[in-house]
Amino acid sequence: MAPPNEPAAVGVVRFSSLHDVPASFVEANGATDPLAPRPGTLSRLHKSLSTFSSSTSLLPHSSSCTFQEPTGTWFQGCYYLVATVGAPFTLSLPNAFARLGWAGGTTTVLVAYLATLWCATRMAHLHEFGGVRRTRYRDLGVAVLGPRLGRALVTCLQLVVNTGMCTIYPVICGQALQGAYTALCGLRAGTHCLPSLSPWIAGFSGAQLLLVVLPDIASLAPVQAAGALTTLGFCFLAVLGCILHGRDADVSYAIAGSVAGRLFPAFSALGSITLLFGNTVLVETQAVLAARPSAVPPMRRAALVGYTVICALVLAVVLSGYWAFGAGVDSLVFNSIRHPIWLVVLGNFLLVGNGLAGYLMFAHSVFDWVDTRIALAHWTGLEYRDSWAVIAKRLSFRWAFVAATGFLAVALPFITDLMGLVGSVGYAPLCFILPCVMWMMARGAALRRWERALCLLIAALFVLVGLLAAVGSAWSIVDHATSYAFFS
């Protein structure tokens, strides 16, 4: 039996093989035998919650022995993808579609879908690069690109983009709550409706204060399942609302405006549609799947089914929204539908439900980095073994993170315009360019010629898309700058 390595952090013990873990160690530390029957969903959730107060729940996935062996199926990976990618931003795509027209919009959606499917399946294979499960994107980046470049590109970009997403979600969901309230308030004549967005953002952030106590991404399964159902729900209601509304009598599909007024919004729309399919926590999603004997086939299947569902939903929403309202469709399609009231209210509430699930996925990527890189680092002096100290340490950061992102959302309600720029700079490299580059580097001479050509084509295409989207977003910021107001 190979002796365990020296712990790199509190509660971390590595063995050269799962078979080298002694039975006494398994019994003492609650390790899970990967060959044992899988527990039920409720028992797995209970065990995950019970480990929140233990530093052993922070074991790095890069170690040879991870004590809570993932047990997820391809279907779990599928609904994680649908919940995360099928975000509330889907309902803003008819407006982006209108900037490209029927042919341009439809072609952009299909090309983005096919490119995403290729990149996602490459990432699924890279998950086991070098014969070791790389269950964090940043670890995979370090393994393939090297420590310096991997940390500079992947870690920094992922933290910035995921934190930005956690700032956008309160704004989008706050607007949805406000929209539902306004629709209901309008039914009562003479009632003064609350105009401010801030209380609704604060309400969304308050709900997240309760949900962030879930310890890790694996424990989010029930929340993500609900998030996937809400994605299907609000997309169905959006399509139904457009059909019930019918086509406006004066509908126009012409792209109006000056040359600059048509060109730059088209650049921004190109980025909005293509980058919607991106997922910066794809590797972390695959980490919840069981590796029996490999996690690659179930993740490939999850990506194929999940992204096909997303593509079908996106096409249904954008085609119906553009058909009904033409170039005048609102930035949130429910605002154009307006009637029936029950549909608008229910759709907005479902959108908020999806936002709760999506926020948690992006936030847990940040929490994981803090837990493993800072909270347990020896130089911080925070390596407490007492369970209550661990709970206080982890919850303090999580609640502070929720409070900070909520405050930024309240202070900068126009941040959705700013994050269009950040997203074009972050999503294109993380979700499209780096997967192709890492696949070529990992495969080396074994890469077939047509694969190399396809990877180079996709990488070059999304370099261009990222640049055009950045230019379009910057133009939008300049154009709307006079309307921005803090705490509005």
C-alpha positions in Angstrom: 0.0 0.0 0.0 1.4 3.4 -0.9 1.5 5.8 2.0 -0.6 8.9 1.9 1.0 12.1 0.7 1.4 15.0 2.9 -1.8 17.0 3.2 -1.8 20.2 1.1 -4.5 21.7 3.3 -6.6 20.9 6.3 -8.5 17.6 5.9 -6.8 16.7 2.6 -5.2 13.3 2.4 -4.1 11.8 -0.9 -3.6 8.2 -1.9 -2.1 6.8 -5.1 -5.2 4.8 -5.7 -8.7 4.4 -4.4 -7.9 0.8 -3.7 -5.1 1.9 -1.4 -7.4 3.6 1.1 -7.6 1.5 4.2 -11.0 0.4 5.5 -10.3 2.1 8.9 -9.7 5.4 7.1 -12.9 5.1 5.1 -14.9 4.4 8.3 -13.3 7.2 10.2 -13.6 9.9 7.5 -16.9 8.9 5.9 -15.3 8.2 2.5 -17.5 6.6 -0.1 -16.6 3.4 -1.8 -17.0 4.0 -5.5 -18.1 0.4 -6.1 -20.8 0.5 -3.4 -24.5 0.9 -4.4 -25.5 4.5 -5.1 -27.5 6.2 -2.3 -30.8 7.9 -3.1 -31.1 11.6 -3.9 -32.3 12.5 -0.4 -29.6 10.6 1.4 -26.9 12.1 -0.8 -28.3 15.6 -0.2 -28.4 14.9 3.6 -24.8 13.7 3.6 -23.7 16.7 1.6 -25.3 19.1 4.0 -23.8 17.3 7.0 -20.3 17.8 5.6 -20.7 21.6 5.3 -19.2 22.0 8.8 -16.2 19.8 7.9 -13.0 20.8 6.1 -13.0 17.4 4.4 -15.8 18.7 2.2 -13.2 21.0 0.7 -11.0 18.2 -0.7 -9.5 19.3 -4.0 -10.9 17.3 -6.9 -7.4 17.0 -8.3 -6.4 14.6 -5.6 -6.4 10.9 -6.3 -9.0 10.2 -3.7 -12.1 12.4 -3.3 -14.1 11.2 -0.4 -17.5 11.8 -1.8 -17.5 10.0 -5.1 -19.7 11.7 -7.7 -22.8 9.6 -8.5 -24.7 11.8 -11.0 -26.0 10.5 -14.3 -26.1 12.0 -17.8 -29.6 13.2 -17.1 -28.4 15.2 -14.1 -25.7 16.8 -16.3 -28.4 17.5 -18.8 -30.7 19.5 -16.5 -27.7 21.3 -15.0 -26.9 22.6 -18.5 -30.5 23.5 -19.3 -30.9 25.4 -16.0 -27.5 27.3 -16.4 -27.5 28.0 -20.2 -31.3 28.5 -20.5 -31.0 31.7 -18.5 -33.4 34.6 -18.3 -31.4 36.3 -21.1 -33.1 33.9 -23.5 -36.2 36.2 -23.4 -34.1 39.1 -24.6 -33.0 37.3 -27.7 -36.0 38.3 -29.9 -34.7 41.9 -29.6 -31.2 40.8 -30.7 -32.7 38.6 -33.4 -34.5 41.7 -34.8 -31.1 43.4 -35.4 -30.0 40.6 -37.7 -33.2 39.7 -39.6 -34.7 36.4 -40.4 -31.8 34.9 -42.3 -29.0 36.4 -40.2 -30.6 35.6 -36.9 -31.5 32.0 -37.7 -28.0 31.3 -39.2 -26.3 32.8 -36.1 -28.4 30.6 -33.7 -27.6 27.4 -35.7 -23.9 28.2 -36.0 -23.6 29.0 -32.3 -25.3 25.7 -31.5 -23.0 23.6 -33.6 -19.9 25.4 -32.4 -21.0 25.0 -28.8 -21.7 21.3 -29.2 -18.2 20.8 -30.6 -16.5 22.7 -27.9 -18.5 21.1 -25.1 -17.7 17.6 -26.3 -14.0 18.5 -26.5 -14.1 19.8 -22.9 -15.9 16.6 -21.9 -12.9 14.6 -23.2 -10.4 16.9 -21.6 -12.1 16.4 -18.2 -9.9 13.3 -17.8 -6.7 14.7 -19.4 -3.6 12.8 -18.3 -5.7 10.1 -16.7 -6.8 12.3 -13.8 -10.3 13.9 -13.4 -9.9 17.7 -13.8 -13.1 18.8 -12.1 -12.4 22.5 -12.1 -11.9 24.5 -15.2 -8.9 26.3 -13.6 -7.3 23.0 -12.8 -7.8 21.8 -16.4 -6.3 25.1 -17.7 -3.2 24.7 -15.5 -2.8 21.0 -16.6 -3.0 21.8 -20.3 -1.7 25.3 -20.6 0.8 25.3 -17.8 0.7 26.9 -14.3 1.4 30.5 -15.4 -0.7 30.8 -18.5 -3.5 28.5 -17.1 -3.9 30.7 -14.0 -3.6 34.0 -15.9 -6.2 33.1 -18.5 -8.7 30.6 -17.0 -8.7 31.4 -13.3 -8.8 35.2 -13.8 -11.4 35.2 -16.6 -13.6 32.7 -14.9 -13.7 34.5 -11.6 -14.4 37.9 -13.3 -17.1 36.5 -15.6 -18.8 34.4 -12.9 -18.8 37.3 -10.4 -20.3 39.5 -13.1 -23.0 37.0 -13.8 -23.9 37.0 -10.1 -24.3 40.7 -10.3 -26.4 40.6 -13.5 -28.8 38.0 -12.2 -30.2 40.2 -9.3 -30.9 43.0 -11.9 -32.7 40.7 -14.4 -34.7 38.9 -11.7 -35.5 42.2 -9.9 -36.9 43.5 -13.2 -39.0 40.3 -13.6 -40.4 40.7 -10.0 -41.1 44.3 -10.7 -42.8 43.4 -14.0 -45.0 40.8 -12.2 -45.9 43.3 -9.5 -46.7 46.1 -12.0 -48.9 43.8 -14.0 -50.9 42.8 -10.9 -50.9 46.4 -9.5 -52.4 47.6 -12.8 -55.5 45.5 -12.2 -56.5 47.7 -9.3 -57.5 51.2 -10.4 -56.1 54.1 -8.3 -53.4 51.9 -6.7 -49.9 53.5 -6.5 -47.4 51.0 -7.9 -43.9 51.0 -6.5 -41.7 52.3 -9.3 -38.3 51.6 -7.8 -36.3 48.5 -8.8 -34.1 48.4 -5.7 -36.5 46.6 -3.4 -37.0 43.8 -5.9 -33.2 43.3 -6.3 -32.9 43.2 -2.5 -35.6 40.6 -2.3 -33.8 38.3 -4.8 -30.5 38.7 -2.9 -32.3 37.9 0.3 -33.4 34.6 -1.1 -29.9 33.8 -2.1 -28.7 34.4 1.5 -30.7 31.2 2.3 -29.7 29.2 -0.7 -25.9 29.7 -0.5 -25.8 27.5 2.6 -25.9 24.5 0.2 -22.3 23.3 0.4 -21.2 22.5 -3.1 -22.4 22.1 -6.7 -23.3 18.5 -6.2 -25.8 19.4 -3.5 -27.6 21.8 -6.0 -29.3 18.9 -7.9 -32.8 19.7 -6.6 -32.4 23.4 -7.3 -31.0 22.8 -10.8 -33.8 20.4 -11.6 -36.3 23.1 -10.6 -34.3 25.6 -12.6 -34.5 23.4 -15.7 -38.2 23.1 -15.3 -38.6 26.9 -15.0 -36.6 27.3 -18.2 -39.0 25.1 -20.1 -41.9 26.9 -18.4 -41.0 30.5 -19.2 -39.9 29.7 -22.7 -43.3 27.9 -23.3 -45.2 30.8 -21.9 -43.3 33.3 -24.0 -44.1 31.3 -27.2 -47.7 30.9 -26.1 -48.0 34.6 -25.3 -46.7 35.6 -28.7 -49.1 33.2 -30.5 -52.1 34.4 -28.4 -51.1 38.0 -29.1 -50.8 37.4 -32.8 -48.9 39.5 -35.3 -49.2 43.3 -34.8 -51.2 45.0 -37.6 -48.4 47.4 -38.2 -45.5 45.0 -37.7 -42.3 45.8 -39.5 -39.3 43.6 -40.0 -37.1 46.3 -41.5 -33.9 47.2 -39.7 -34.3 51.0 -39.4 -31.7 53.6 -38.5 -28.5 55.1 -39.7 -25.6 52.9 -40.9 -23.9 53.1 -37.5 -27.3 52.6 -35.8 -27.8 49.4 -37.7 -24.2 48.1 -37.8 -23.1 48.4 -34.1 -26.4 46.9 -32.7 -25.9 44.0 -35.1 -22.4 43.4 -33.7 -23.8 43.4 -30.2 -26.7 41.1 -31.2 -24.2 38.7 -32.8 -22.4 38.4 -29.5 -25.6 38.2 -27.4 -26.9 35.2 -29.4 -23.7 33.3 -29.9 -22.4 33.8 -26.3 -25.7 32.8 -24.7 -24.8 29.2 -25.5 -21.5 29.5 -23.5 -21.1 27.9 -20.1 -18.1 28.9 -17.9 -18.9 26.1 -15.4 -19.1 23.2 -17.8 -16.2 21.4 -16.2 -17.6 21.8 -12.8 -20.9 20.4 -14.1 -19.2 17.3 -15.3 -17.6 16.9 -11.8 -21.0 15.8 -10.4 -21.2 12.8 -12.9 -20.1 9.3 -11.8 -17.0 8.0 -13.5 -18.0 4.3 -13.9 -15.7 3.7 -15.7 -15.5 7.2 -17.3 -17.4 10.5 -17.0 -16.8 11.3 -20.6 -19.7 9.3 -22.3 -22.4 10.6 -19.9 -21.2 14.1 -20.3 -21.2 13.9 -24.1 -24.7 12.6 -24.0 -25.7 15.3 -21.5 -24.2 18.0 -23.8 -25.9 16.7 -26.9 -29.3 16.5 -25.3 -29.0 19.6 -23.2 -27.7 21.9 -25.9 -30.3 20.5 -28.4 -33.1 21.4 -26.0 -31.6 24.9 -25.5 -31.3 25.4 -29.2 -34.9 24.4 -29.8 -36.1 26.7 -27.0 -34.1 29.6 -28.3 -35.4 29.2 -31.8 -39.0 28.9 -30.6 -38.7 32.1 -28.5 -36.9 34.2 -31.1 -38.9 33.2 -34.1 -42.3 33.6 -32.3 -41.2 36.9 -30.7 -39.9 38.4 -33.9 -42.9 37.1 -35.9 -45.4 38.8 -33.5 -43.7 42.1 -32.8 -41.1 42.5 -35.6 -38.3 45.0 -35.1 -40.2 46.7 -32.3 -40.0 43.7 -29.9 -39.0 44.8 -26.3 -35.7 43.8 -24.7 -37.7 41.4 -22.6 -40.4 39.7 -24.6 -42.9 39.6 -21.7 -43.0 43.4 -21.7 -44.2 43.3 -25.3 -46.8 40.6 -24.6 -48.5 42.3 -21.6 -51.7 40.2 -21.9 -53.1 37.9 -20.6 -51.9 39.1 -17.1 -51.7 35.6 -15.6 -49.3 34.6 -18.3 -47.0 37.6 -17.8 -47.0 37.2 -14.0 -46.4 33.4 -14.1 -43.7 33.8 -16.8 -41.9 36.4 -14.7 -42.0 34.3 -11.6 -40.6 31.3 -13.5 -37.8 33.5 -14.8 -36.9 34.4 -11.2 -36.9 30.7 -10.3 -34.4 30.0 -13.1 -32.3 33.0 -11.9 -32.0 31.6 -8.4 -30.6 28.3 -9.8 -28.3 30.0 -12.3 -26.9 32.4 -9.7 -25.9 29.5 -7.4 -24.0 27.7 -10.2 -21.8 30.7 -11.0 -21.4 31.6 -7.3 -20.3 28.2 -6.3 -17.4 28.3 -8.7 -16.2 31.4 -6.8 -17.0 29.9 -3.4 -14.9 26.8 -4.3 -11.9 28.9 -5.3 -12.1 30.9 -2.1 -12.5 27.7 0.0 -9.6 25.9 -1.5 -7.2 28.8 -2.2 -7.8 31.2 0.6 -9.9 29.9 3.5 -7.7 26.8 4.1 -4.4 28.3 3.0 -1.8 28.2 5.8 -0.6 31.8 5.2 -4.1 33.1 6.2 -3.9 31.5 9.7 -7.5 30.3 9.2 -6.9 26.6 9.1 -9.4 25.8 11.9 -10.4 22.3 12.6 -13.4 23.1 14.8 -16.6 22.6 12.9 -18.3 25.8 14.0 -15.2 27.8 12.9 -15.4 26.2 9.5 -19.1 27.0 9.2 -18.6 30.6 10.3 -15.7 31.0 7.9 -17.5 29.6 4.9 -20.8 31.3 5.5 -19.2 34.7 6.3 -17.7 34.9 2.8 -20.8 33.6 1.0 -23.1 36.0 2.7 -20.6 38.8 2.1 -20.4 37.8 -1.6 -24.2 37.9 -1.9 -24.4 41.2 -0.2 -21.7 42.7 -2.4 -23.3 41.5 -5.7 -26.7 42.7 -4.5 -25.3 46.1 -3.6 -23.6 46.4 -7.0 -26.9 45.4 -8.7 -28.8 48.1 -6.8 -26.1 50.7 -7.4 -25.6 49.9 -11.1 -28.9 48.8 -12.5 -27.4 49.5 -16.0 -24.7 46.9 -15.4 -26.3 44.6 -18.1 -24.9 47.0 -20.7 -21.4 46.9 -19.0 -21.4 43.2 -18.7 -22.1 42.8 -22.4 -18.6 44.1 -22.9 -17.1 41.9 -20.1 -19.1 38.9 -21.5 -17.7 39.4 -25.0 -14.2 39.5 -23.6 -14.7 36.6 -21.2 -17.2 34.2 -22.7 -15.7 33.9 -26.1 -12.3 32.8 -24.8 -13.5 30.5 -22.0 -16.3 28.8 -23.9 -15.1 28.7 -27.5 -11.5 29.7 -28.1 -9.7 28.0 -25.2 -11.5 24.6 -25.6 -10.3 24.4 -29.2 -6.7 25.6 -28.3 -6.5 23.2 -25.3 -7.8 20.3 -27.4 -5.2 20.9 -30.1 -2.4 21.1 -27.4 -3.6 18.0 -25.6 -4.0 15.8 -28.7 -0.8 17.1 -30.3 0.3 14.9 -33.2 -2.6 12.5 -32.7 -5.0 15.2 -33.8 -6.5 14.5 -37.2 -6.2 17.1 -39.9 -9.9 17.9 -40.2 -10.1 18.3 -36.4 -7.3 20.8 -36.4 -8.8 22.7 -39.2 -12.2 22.8 -37.5 -10.7 23.9 -34.2 -8.7 26.7 -35.9 -11.9 27.8 -37.8 -14.0 27.9 -34.6 -11.3 29.7 -32.6 -10.8 32.3 -35.4 -14.5 32.8 -35.8 -15.1 33.5 -32.1 -12.1 35.8 -31.9 -13.9 37.8 -34.5 -17.3 37.4 -32.8 -15.7 38.5 -29.5 -14.2 41.6 -31.0 -17.3 42.6 -32.9 -19.5 42.1 -29.8 -17.0 44.2 -27.7 -17.2 47.0 -30.3 -21.0 46.8 -30.3 -21.3 46.8 -26.6 -18.9 49.7 -26.2 -21.0 51.7 -28.7 -24.1 50.8 -26.8 -22.5 52.1 -23.6 -21.5 55.3 -25.2 -24.9 55.8 -26.8 -26.8 55.1 -23.5 -24.4 56.8 -21.1 -26.5 59.9 -20.7 -29.4 57.8 -19.4 -27.4 55.9 -16.8 -28.2 56.8 -13.2 -26.8 55.2 -10.0 -29.3 53.7 -7.5 -32.1 54.4 -10.1 
